[in-house]
Amino acid sequence: MDDRSYREGRVREHSLHLVNRARLAITGVREVMTFDEREVVLDTDLGTLTLRGEGLHIRQLDLESGEFLVEGTIGSAIYTARNDRKFGARGRGIFQRILR
């Protein structure tokens, strides 16, 4: 799915469900760009989403369905435009680089 697909309305549902700032379920995730205990950067159907917090741990990741679950102390969730993405080698995510 590219930015043209978004403009034409062909986007999977994208949602965030935060519970007590400790558990965040997200749909519409395309790829995990980077992650550690303080920051997770995701490529979503609606742009790049950066999560910041403490003790962050990925509990579920299903890229086929776009479902993602992270636990820890969630401090912020910030979107940036897809063309502002500065992560990944030549636009590829961390899992694609590891598994090549």
C-alpha positions as MATLAB code, in Angstrom:
seq = 'MDDRSYREGRVREHSLHLVNRARLAITGVREVMTFDEREVVLDTDLGTLTLRGEGLHIRQLDLESGEFLVEGTIGSAIYTARNDRKFGARGRGIFQRILR';
ca = [
       0.000    0.000    0.000;
       1.425    3.372   -0.963;
       0.448    6.990   -0.284;
      -1.756    6.938   -3.402;
      -3.765    4.103   -1.849;
      -4.327    6.276    1.222;
      -5.538    9.205   -0.883;
      -7.894    6.904   -2.800;
      -9.354    5.536    0.449;
      -7.924    1.995    0.225;
      -6.513    1.853    3.750;
      -7.006   -0.843    6.388;
      -8.551    0.347    9.602;
      -5.969    2.028   11.819;
      -6.652    2.388   15.525;
      -4.894    2.785   18.839;
      -6.350    1.437   22.083;
      -4.446    2.550   25.174;
      -5.243    1.010   28.561;
      -3.891    2.755   31.686;
      -0.811    3.952   29.750;
       0.526    0.405   30.210;
      -0.844   -1.548   27.241;
      -1.273   -0.228   23.698;
      -2.978   -2.217   20.943;
      -2.590   -0.869   17.409;
      -4.126   -1.970   14.108;
      -2.958   -0.963   10.646;
       0.737   -1.626   11.335;
       2.791   -2.386    8.225;
       6.226   -2.867    9.773;
       8.384   -2.314   12.869;
      11.178    0.067   11.896;
      13.125    0.134   15.193;
      12.492   -0.818   18.788;
      14.078   -0.823   22.216;
      12.814   -0.391   25.781;
      12.393    3.380   25.384;
      11.176    3.787   21.793;
       9.281    1.857   19.120;
       8.983    3.199   15.577;
       6.244    1.719   13.398;
       5.274    2.175    9.772;
       1.465    2.300    9.741;
      -1.080    2.707    6.990;
      -1.351    6.381    7.979;
       2.348    7.230    8.370;
       5.213    6.669   10.774;
       4.231    6.314   14.428;
       6.845    6.767   17.166;
       6.013    5.442   20.626;
       8.124    6.567   23.562;
       8.097    5.370   27.135;
       9.882    3.092   29.580;
      10.158   -0.682   29.753;
       8.485   -1.137   26.365;
       8.113   -4.748   25.237;
       6.459   -6.003   22.078;
       3.917   -8.640   23.102;
       2.244   -9.292   19.750;
       3.126   -8.589   16.131;
       1.137   -9.881   13.173;
       2.040   -7.940   10.033;
      -0.387   -9.900    7.880;
      -3.348   -8.594    9.870;
      -1.555   -5.396   10.941;
      -2.025   -6.058   14.651;
       0.564   -4.920   17.202;
       0.606   -4.917   21.002;
       3.162   -3.236   23.239;
       3.331   -3.166   27.033;
       5.283   -0.899   29.367;
       4.843    2.715   30.444;
       3.620    4.627   27.376;
       4.731    8.260   27.425;
       3.830    9.477   23.946;
       2.664    8.514   20.478;
       3.745   10.825   17.647;
       2.891   10.588   13.952;
       5.113   11.890   11.171;
       4.433   11.948    7.449;
       5.667    8.927    5.519;
       8.109   11.054    3.478;
       9.670   12.397    6.705;
      10.709    8.871    7.760;
      14.380    8.811    8.657;
      14.585    5.200    9.794;
      15.565    2.064    7.920;
      18.195    1.415    5.287;
      16.813    2.407    1.889;
      13.281    2.421    3.337;
      13.467   -1.146    4.667;
      12.552   -2.057    8.208;
      14.656   -3.781   10.800;
      13.060   -7.203   10.244;
      13.614   -7.026    6.492;
      17.296   -6.139    7.052;
      17.781   -8.985    9.564;
      16.028  -11.620    7.460;
      17.568  -10.907    4.074;
];
